[in-house]
Amino acid sequence: MRKTLGERLAYEGYAIEATDDVSEASEMCRQMAFDVVLTDDSSNASPLGIPFIVLAGAGDNQIQRAVTAFRDGAMDFLQIPSDINRLYDTLRRYSEEEAPTQTPLPKQRMSAHAMGRARRTRTSSVQPIIGSSNAIGNVRQVVERIAAFDTRTLITGENGTGKELVARWLHAKSRRASGPFVEVNCAAIPSELIESELFGHERGAFTSAIKQRKGKFEQATGGTLFMDEIGDMSLAAQAKVLRALQENKICRVGSDKDIDVDVRVIAATNKNLREEIAKGNFREDLYHRLSVIVIRVPPLRERSSDVPELTQHFVDEISSLYGIPPKPIDSDAMEALSAMRWSGNVRELRNVIERLIILSGDTITIDDVHKYCQS
Ligand SMILES: Nc1ncnc2c1ncn2[C@@H]1O[C@H](COP(=O)(O)OP(=O)(O)OP(=O)(O)O)[C@@H](O)[C@H]1O
């Protein structure tokens, strides 16, 4: 599909780069200006914060994949080959709409089944932060106030409260918005790999280092590095990150040359870092480097007045994903939803709404809520 589509789009006048290797794609993005990404895996494309379209072959689990794609921020989800004309139309419209803001390039540059960078994250591509409670209003206000500054920011809050969404807004409203938004989940990387993941490595630095590779700090140059689950990083890794933050310099594994980095660091954690410091699990000096500003995103149970608005938002979004009219919700069902504890916060609410849309009849009733939600 990649080859055929690449040839066809090249014939249409687009400049195409194609690869089947994710890290090679990231590298290409560092070196060239792309407008859009075509990929079959939104999780690979979304961390770059670049507009992307997800393509799926026939027979894949379409609904689940479409839901995941849009959740990750895809511009569109298309089935190939049946939606091929829609793909051409979307690309044509997109390049026409976007053309005036482009630096004059003879052709739109595009990466097929890979990654691209050009306009990257635009404010319009970040989902809105929904909610009218004072608690979420305060969060929005802090975002507005600090976004323009390069201040290091620590976002705290339970899982699923919206910490990543807040980080994306900070980026989108900053002067770095046209730079990359690079996310690294510190909890997901084994401690022996974290140094190379964050700082990169030279060829031959260790047995599996067959090529030179840039780390997340370098990839985020000119943009924002979002370090998620920072409280789960090993003490050894914390020491290395501390040095990078103190000196704004990094050193690739296997190299003795320092590289200057121009990155705004936003960190997030669901842990109480003060407690982790007391227990000896987190370095106090790193905490102070990261937490010039601290934004606490409150759990949903502390802002249950937001539940109806969030519910309506997810009903509209999910119904439109499935191509069905939004299902009405009875008022007592809405009340029951507002009264729940939501230990998984906004993410859990979204999942429950999706379940209710699929399983309920024409209207979502209180019986559906009792039957299908065990919060
Ligand atoms: N206020 C909000 N308005 C709209 N959507 C929201 C809001 N808060 C969270 N969401 C949505 O809820 C989901 C979870 O949010 P997000 O991933 O930002 O949470 P998180 O705190 O980073 O979670 P984790 O700690 O598990 O990484 C996402 O789909 C996000 O878009």
The ligand as a Gaussian input file, in Angstrom:
#p B3LYP/6-31G(d) Opt

LIG

0 1
 N      -11.285000      18.788000      30.515000
 C      -11.287000      17.911000      29.514000
 N      -12.020000      18.142000      28.390000
 C      -12.058000      17.260000      27.371000
 N      -11.404000      16.089000      27.373000
 C      -10.651000      15.793000      28.449000
 C      -10.551000      16.678000      29.558000
 N       -9.737000      16.129000      30.473000
 C       -9.336000      14.959000      29.964000
 N       -9.888000      14.752000      28.754000
 C       -9.719000      13.541000      27.915000
 O       -9.600000      12.438000      28.819000
 C       -8.586000      11.538000      28.388000
 C       -7.495000      11.436000      29.440000
 O       -6.790000      12.660000      29.504000
 P       -5.189000      12.743000      29.579000
 O       -4.563000      11.632000      28.801000
 O       -4.788000      14.133000      29.275000
 O       -5.015000      12.425000      31.143000
 P       -3.690000      12.239000      31.992000
 O       -3.948000      12.924000      33.287000
 O       -2.496000      12.656000      31.201000
 O       -3.702000      10.657000      32.205000
 P       -2.486000       9.694000      32.689000
 O       -2.024000      10.197000      34.012000
 O       -3.171000       8.363000      32.800000
 O       -1.450000       9.760000      31.604000
 C       -8.096000      12.060000      27.051000
 O       -8.876000      11.435000      26.037000
 C       -8.417000      13.554000      27.134000
 O       -8.576000      14.121000      25.860000

